[in-house]
Amino acid sequence: MKGLIKKLLRESFEQYQDLNEEAFTFLENDLTEDYPSSFDMDEFKSLTSFAARTRYCEEHLQRISSGSSRIVYKIDDEKVLKLAKNKKGLAQNEVEVEYSQYHDIEDIVARVFDVHPDNLWIEMELARKLTKGNFKQITGFNWEDYTKVIHNYGIDHSGRGRGFRHDVDKSIEEEMWENEFTYEMLSFIGNYGVPTGDLIRTSSYGVVKRDGQDAIVMIDYGLTSDVYTSYYS
């Protein structure tokens, strides 16, 4: 929405030359200011502990979710702040920053806009909650079939090679290799050797707009095999 407003503002500037460039720049910068007015980024950056940063965000931002390693806060209608709570959170932030830059998976991961130099926090694309119903509507597959297929595929390609396997309709599995989203997810699991434990939960995904259409992306993709081995096993 802010992008549209700025576009219209620029068009108005070009039409009415009495609006000078300085005034336009002021208005454009004001529209870019996305954090609440009470949130002072300089003060936030000066905080030196996980606990202090958490307290500051709790006072000035809306908490969306929380896990063992990170807390997610809403910045505005376009972005969230993922705040590390500990070293596990730092490691997962680092992975998501890195993976968000890979072209082969850019269509299935939420975009990262900004990052603290030490991965204390990242700013990520805000996504709507994924439900099993809209997963079916967008992909054409039942959520249960999808999770069975990626679970089985993960056993074969995540570096563990053993575990309980689901019975899967082979025709559905073949169809998933022809579907753009599920193909890219299976390729992601195979190429990057990621554990599928988080990927069988709807909370790891969200719905965003891509070229005007609803698309499913991973919003929690920092738990790689290396991170799991280093911090969770």
C-alpha positions, 0 to 999 in steps of 0.5 A, a space after each residue: 500500500 505504501 508503495 502505491 501511495 508513493 507512486 501516486 505521490 510521484 505522479 502528482 509531483 510530476 504533474 504539479 511542479 509547484 510541489 518542490 522536490 524537497 517537499 516530496 522527499 519529506 513526504 516519501 521518507 515519512 511514508 517509508 517510516 514503518 515502525 511505530 513513532 514510539 519505537 526509537 531504532 537508535 535506542 533499540 540498537 544501543 541495547 546490549 542484551 537479549 532481555 533488554 531488546 525483548 523488553 523494548 519490543 514488548 513495550 513498542 511492538 505487537 507480538 505475533 508469535 514466539 518460540 524457543 529461539 525467536 520472537 516475532 513482532 509486527 512492524 507494519 502491514 508489510 513487515 515483521 521483526 524476528 528477534 533472537 532470544 539466544 544463540 539458537 535464534 542468531 543461528 536461525 536468523 543467519 540461515 534465513 538471511 542467507 537462504 533468502 538470497 538464493 534464486 532457486 528458492 526465492 519463490 518459496 521463502 518469505 523475503 528478508 528486507 534488512 538484518 542486524 550485522 550480528 543477526 540479532 534481528 531480521 526484518 521479514 515479509 509479513 505473511 497471512 496465516 496458512 490454513 489447511 483449507 487455503 493450502 488446498 485452494 492454492 496448491 490443489 493438494 490436501 495438507 495431509 498428503 503433502 506432509 506425508 510426501 515431504 516427510 518420506 522424502 525427508 527421510 531419504 534426503 535429510 541425511 538421517 535415512 531412517 524413520 517411520 514412513 507413511 503410505 502414500 498414493 504414488 499418483 499423488 506423489 507424482 503429481 506433486 513433482 509436476 506442481 510448481 510449489 511442491 516441486 520446489 519444496 521437494 527440491 529444497 529438502 533434497 538439495 539443502 538436506 533440511 529436516 522436515 519436522 518444522 515443514 509439516 506444520 502449517 505455522 512454518 508457512 504463510 500466504 503472500 501476494 506474488 504477481 497479484 496471486 496468493 502464494 505460499 512461502 516458508 516463514 520459518 526456515 532457519 532450522 537446518 540440519 547443522 543448526 539442529 545438530 549444534 543447538 537442539 540435539 
